[in-house]
Amino acid sequence: YGRIARELEFLDPDVVLLQEVWTPRADGGVPRHPTWSVATSTGQTTFFRRNGLMVLSRFPIVGGEFHPFRTAAFPDSLVRKGALKITLELPDARRINVWNAHLQAGDAPAVRRRQIDRLLEWVNRAQDGQVADVVGGDFNCTPDSVEFETLTRELGPTVNQVSHSGYFPTYDGLSLRPEAARTLDYIFIRARSGVAPMCARPRVAFAAEDPAARLSDHLGLQVSVRLTPPPDSFDPISPTHTALARFSLPGPGAN
C-alpha cells in the first residue's frame, strides 16, 4: 500500500479513482498529500459494509453521495458494491460529476446488467449543474460484451474512443499467463450543455516489467481530459490546491 501511495504521488494527478480499498490497512495506504481531498462513504465500519471506493481530488468537492447496488452475486454479495458520486468545482467555476463505480465480478452477466441499469438511472437523475459526467472504475466486462455496448450507448464514449486509441488489458495484464489478460476498466465521458469532450491518449499506470513487482492485479488508466475545444497546443488544466480534507458522503438509502 505504501508503494501505491508513492506511485500516486509521483504521477501527480488531479483526480484519482480507487476501487477495492476494502480494509482499514488499505485505507491507510492512500496518499495524504495536503493538496488532495479524500472522499469516501459513511458506514464502512466492517469489511461487510465496505464498498471499497475512494476518490481523491485537487478540485474542491462541493457535494456527493454513495449509491449501493440492490443486487449482487457471491462473493460480491458479502460487501456493498455501488457507485460513489462526487461533484467537483473546476477553476472556472464549472462543475462536473465524477462517478467511481465497481460492478459485479465473474460470470454473472444478468446481475451486472441490473447494476448497469441502476448506474444509468443514477447518472441520468443527477442534476447538479454539471457540464459533464465522468464515469470510471472497474466494470468487469470486456469491450466486445453486451454490457459494454449498453454503457457506451447510454453514458457516452470511453476516453479510448474519444482519442481513437485501442484498448489495453487492465486486468492481469502483467500475468505470466497472457490469456488471462482482459480489459475491464474504463472511463466514460458524458458531455452536457454543449461541451465537447476532448482528451489526450490514455496511458498505462502501475506497469512493471517484472510481474512480481506489480502493485496490483489491475493496471491503472491515466488520461488527461479537456471538456472544451483545446487550443493549438494541449495545455492540461492547472490543479487548484486545497487543504487536505476527508469527506464522508452519505448514501440515499436502499437503492
Disulfide bonds with the S-S distance in Angstrom:
none
